[in-house]
Amino acid sequence: MPYFIYRITPVGPIRQLVKLTQFDAFKDASGEAKRLRREADLGPGELIKTIFADNELQAEELLNEPRGEEPMTGEDY
């Protein structure tokens, strides 16, 4: 399965996903994502994310899934 790199831009209540590239090896994908984060002029709320998925459709579905609640730790209990 490949590693996809996406630029994520919040547009109102939705997130615009733009596929930048993909790699077969995590090391290559991670290095490129770090380089893009350093060199890209990201606006407020914009992110560069790496995702591991079978195909582009699955990658975009995973990136659009709502995240679960933060785990309760320490004094939050």
N, C-alpha and C positions, 0 to 999 in steps of 0.2 A: 504494500500500500504506500502511496506517495505522501509526502508532507507538502501542504499547500501554504503559501504565504499570502495573506490578505491585508489590505488597508481598509479599516473600518471607520466610517464617518457617520456620526449621528445626524439624522435629518428629521427633525421633529421627533415623533414617537417611534420612528423606525430607524434601522441602521443600514446604510448603504455599504455593500460589500464589493470590493474591487480586487479580483485575483491578480496578484503581481507576478507570481512564478510558482514553480513546484520543483521538488527534489525527491530523489529516491532514498537518500540517506539523511538521517537526522542531523549529523554533524554539519553537513553542507547547508541544510535549511536553517539551522540555528545561527550559523555564522552570517548568512545573508540577512536574516531577520535583524540581527544585532547591528549590522552595517546600515541597513535601511533606517532603523530607529535613530542611529547617530546622525545620518546624513539627511534624512527627510525633514522637510519643514512641516511638521504636524500642527494642525490647528487645535483649538480647544476640543477635548473629547475624542480626538482622532487617535487610533491605535494601529500598530502593526502586529498582527497575530500569526502564529504558526499553528496549523491544525493537521492532525493525522487522520486520514479518511480514505475510503475506497475510491471515491470520485469527487468531482466538484460539487455535485448536488448534495451529497452527504456532508461535505465540509461546510457548506453554507447552512444546511439545516442545523448542524452542531453549533455553529457560531451564532445562530439566531435563537437557540434554546434559552429560555430564562434560567438564570443561575439560581441555585437553591439558597436558602437563608444561610447567613454566616453561622458557624457553629458557636455554641455558647461555651465560653471558657472563663476560668478565673472567677471574678466577682459577678459575672453575668448570671451564674446559676441561681 
